Amino acid sequence: MNYATTGLPQPNLSEIHPLLRTSRDTRRMIFVRLLAYVSGLAVLAALLADLFGGTPAAAVVPAPVPQQPDWIAASRPQPAFAVTHLDSGGIPDSYQILRSAEGGRKDVLRWAVPPGPDANVEIELYRPGEEAMPSPSAAAADLAERIGLPPATRSEAAGIIASKLGPVDLIRFSGSEQAASCLGFVTGFDDPALHLSGWSCQKLPIPQQRAFVACALDRLMLLSAGSDPRLAALFARAELRRSGCGTQALAGDWITQMQEPALRGRL
């Protein structure tokens, strides 16, 4: 304020009482000290949180775990496939349909071949929905789990056989007496999306096991394609290639055969 223009007398600051000056300065110093104290506590709390409340870097961002689809068994399964004229009369002991929330469907046929009292043959036809198709590298582990073999079971390729559905890869197991009697098989198609796999556990020589698997696949037939004309076309084309019982091995070199090659002369 300009006291000269207003005509008011200019106050004399020197006339302020000394006690008022001391009180004002004291309040200012207390505020500054309190602010410094609070700031120091905040810094100390941050240091303690960093030293004792930290999380290891490896645990900050856990690796994503792929979610496996949950499969629900149909209460009243309507068979879409059958295997005809086998030792069991073509009627499976068990027919199960599993469905996933992503739209996938598995038709699982199991039956017992004498003299085994329990189911020792299985064929699974998996039509995926939104879930990803199973990888070929996981086929052996999946088959061993479905058979019920111990975790330490070893597996290896056992050649290729021909079937009316095309070439089929074979897998044999070792590590126990039960594993040695089992032969797995797997094949797949892109159009329509179909993954076919299964196993046979019988105390038979490997050539007879191969012939049995090929015969079972040769007699696998489609009962109902539902609303999938591509599946119907696949089995219609396969019926034209039916070979009687599918006992022939895939034509090719000796690498695809189960037996050792017959060599002439000395090594």
C-alpha positions, 0 to 999 in steps of 0.5 A: 500500500502506498501510504503517501497517496492515501494520506495515512501515516506510515506505521513504524515497524520498530514499534512492534513489541519484541515478544511478538517478534520472538513468537513469530520467529519461534513458530517459523523455526518449529515449522521448519524443524517439523518439516525436516523431521517428517521428511527424514522419517519418509526417507527412512521408511523408504530405505527400510521397505527397499531392504526388507520388503523387496521381492526376488526378481525371478518371482516378480513376473511368474512364467505363464502356465498354459491352461489345459482344457477341462473335459466333461464326459457326456452323460448319454454318448451317441457313438460317432465311430465303430470298429467292426469284426474284431475279436470282441465282435466289433462292440467296444466295452466302453465308448466315452465322449469328452467335451471341452469348453473350447468346443473340442470333442474326444471319442474314446473307444476301449475294448478287451481282446482275449485273453485279457479281462480288462480293456487293453485296446484304445482308439481316441479320435480328437476333434479340437475346437478353439484349443490348440492341437496336441504337439507330436512331441507330446504324443508318447507321454500322453499315450503312456499316461493314458495306458497307466505306465509309470513316469519312468517309462521310455519311448521310441519310434517303432516304424510306420504302418499303412492304413486306409487313413494313410501312414500311421506312426508307431511308438513302443515303450520300455522300462517295465514288463507292462510297457514292453507289451504296449504299442502306441500309434498316432496320426493327424489331419489338418482338413478336417482337424482330427487327431487319431491316437491309441494303443494296444497292450497284448503279449504278442510279438511286435509284428503281430502287434503291428498287424493288429493295430493296422487291422483295427484302423482298417476296420474303423468306420464313421457312423455319424459326421454330424454337421461336418461334411469334411469328416464324412469325405475323409472317411468316404475316401478312406473306405476306397483304400481299405485293404482287407485288414490292413496287415501290410507295412508301409512301402518304403525303405528299411528305416520304416520297418520294425525288423532289422534289415537283411544284409548280404555278405560280411560286415 
